[in-house]
Amino acid sequence: MSHGATIFSEQDTDSGSHGKLHMEEPTMLTQLQRLQAREISSSELLEVHLARIEDANAALGAVVALDVERAREAAKRADDAQAAGTSWGLLRGLPMTVKDTFETEGLVTTAGSPSLAEHVPRRDADAVANLDMPSVPDLPGTGGAV
């Protein structure tokens, strides 16, 4: 699906480090437009966001848990729906995160509390369950925005 679309690009920093991801088109709107124009697939955009998390999270500590497999499955469903001409709404295919304060079934959810370090909910919080509809590939259990 990608026609050379670049959401992020490799760019050297002034400090001389290499391989830092620099977002050229940071807005949600731009990313949605590129998804709708089929310049990039949801799966490709998800991989860009996952790379950004990998690159930046060590310094930020914003993402506390990550369910990559579930996010990839949701992105593939979004891509399949788009290929079939099925409309899932305005946010179709846009990766997002779920704050760690919302329980996410099967994934450690701590709400930032050491006493909840082993807490693995059996069900999603209502706000998370409402995301489990054909709309966006969420990154369950993450602690901040991508």
C-alpha positions in Angstrom: 0.0 0.0 0.0 2.8 2.4 0.8 3.9 4.5 -2.2 7.1 5.7 -0.6 5.0 7.5 2.1 7.1 8.8 4.9 5.5 9.5 8.2 8.9 9.4 10.1 12.3 9.7 8.7 15.8 8.8 9.9 17.6 12.0 10.8 20.9 12.8 12.6 20.7 15.0 15.6 23.1 17.9 16.4 24.7 15.7 19.1 25.8 13.3 16.4 23.7 10.3 17.4 22.2 8.4 14.5 18.9 6.6 14.0 16.6 9.0 15.9 13.2 9.0 14.5 11.9 12.4 13.5 8.2 12.8 12.8 7.8 14.8 9.7 4.0 14.8 9.8 3.0 14.8 13.4 -0.7 15.5 13.2 -3.4 12.9 13.6 -5.3 14.6 10.8 -2.4 14.1 8.4 -1.9 10.5 9.4 -5.7 9.9 8.9 -5.6 11.6 5.5 -2.7 9.3 4.4 -4.6 6.3 5.7 -7.8 7.2 3.8 -5.8 8.0 0.6 -4.2 4.6 1.0 -0.7 6.1 0.9 0.1 4.1 4.0 -1.7 1.1 5.6 -2.8 0.9 9.2 -0.2 -1.9 9.6 2.6 0.2 8.2 1.5 3.2 10.4 1.4 1.0 13.5 5.0 -0.2 12.8 6.1 3.4 12.5 4.5 4.1 15.9 6.0 1.0 17.4 9.4 2.0 16.2 8.9 5.4 17.7 8.0 3.8 21.1 11.1 1.6 20.9 13.3 4.6 20.1 11.9 7.1 22.6 10.5 5.0 25.5 13.7 4.3 27.3 14.2 8.0 28.0 10.5 8.8 28.5 9.1 5.7 30.3 5.7 6.6 28.9 4.8 3.1 27.7 4.6 0.7 30.7 3.2 -2.3 28.9 2.6 -3.1 25.3 0.6 -5.8 23.5 2.1 -5.6 20.1 0.4 -8.8 18.8 -3.1 -7.5 19.6 -2.3 -4.1 18.0 -1.0 -5.8 14.9 -4.1 -8.0 14.7 -6.3 -4.9 15.0 -4.3 -3.0 12.3 -4.7 -6.0 9.9 -8.4 -6.0 10.5 -8.5 -2.3 9.8 -6.5 -2.8 6.5 -8.8 -5.7 5.5 -11.9 -3.6 6.1 -10.5 -0.8 4.0 -9.6 -3.2 1.2 -13.2 -4.5 1.3 -14.6 -1.0 1.2 -16.0 -1.2 4.7 -16.2 2.1 6.6 -15.2 2.0 10.3 -15.5 5.7 10.9 -13.1 8.6 11.1 -10.4 7.0 13.2 -10.2 3.8 11.2 -6.6 2.4 11.4 -5.1 5.2 13.5 -2.8 3.7 16.3 -3.5 4.9 19.8 -2.6 4.1 23.3 -4.6 3.3 26.4 -3.6 4.9 29.7 -2.4 2.5 32.3 -5.1 3.7 34.7 -7.7 1.8 32.6 -7.9 -1.9 33.1 -7.1 -3.9 30.0 -8.0 -7.6 30.0 -5.0 -9.9 30.2 -2.4 -7.1 30.5 -0.7 -5.9 33.7 -2.5 -2.6 34.7 -0.8 -0.8 37.5 -2.2 2.8 37.5 1.3 3.7 38.5 1.0 1.9 41.8 3.7 -0.5 42.9 1.0 -2.4 44.9 -0.6 -3.3 41.6 2.5 -4.6 39.9 1.0 -8.0 39.5 -2.6 -6.9 38.7 -3.8 -8.5 35.5 -7.5 -7.7 34.9 -10.0 -10.3 33.7 -12.0 -7.8 31.8 -11.5 -4.4 30.1 -12.7 -1.2 31.7 -15.8 0.1 30.0 -13.8 2.9 28.3 -11.4 0.2 26.9 -14.2 -2.2 25.9 -15.8 0.6 23.9 -12.6 0.8 21.9 -13.0 -2.9 21.0 -15.0 -2.0 18.0 -13.9 -1.7 14.4 -12.2 1.6 14.5 -8.6 1.8 15.7 -5.7 -0.5 16.4 -5.1 0.3 20.1 -1.9 -0.5 21.9 -3.5 -1.9 25.1 -1.9 -1.1 28.4 0.4 1.7 27.3 0.9 4.5 29.7 1.0 7.5 27.4 0.3 8.8 23.9 2.3 7.7 20.9 
